[in-house]
Amino acid sequence: MPIEPLEIEEVESKAGNIYEAVVVASKRARQINDELKLEYNQRIEPLAKSDDDDDTVVSKDKMNISVDFEKRVKPTEQGLDELLSDELEFRDRSEEID
């Protein structure tokens, strides 16, 4: 997977400063990662019940599910992309909720 450089000024322009932008993107990445974990566990659960006690053998279905998740965009990259494309709404904790 190639690494794409980002302009710091572009990331910083999406929030008050670069540190705030990194925190916002990382919190979104964590949300995405939690959603992916939940989806993965839901897809693997029926297969885990049907497996024998032998954990040394990986079934073909489990392998296909794992490969599917590996091909997806990484949560960190997706969080940054959402921040840069103005898909995220965030507020400072000190701001009041209307």
MOVEN-V938318 format. One record per pair of residues at least 12 apart in sequence whose ideal C-beta (glycine too) atoms are under 7 Angstrom apart, sorted by the first residue. I is the first residue (numbers start at 1). J is the second residue. Records with the same first field share a line. If there is no record, write none. Layout:
I = J + J
//
This chain:
10 = 84
11 = 84
14 = 83 + 84
21 = 83
24 = 83 + 88 + 90
25 = 79 + 80 + 83
26 = 79
28 = 79 + 82 + 83 + 88
29 = 75 + 76 + 78 + 79
32 = 75 + 78 + 79
33 = 75
36 = 69 + 75
40 = 69
43 = 65
44 = 62 + 65
47 = 59 + 61 + 62
//
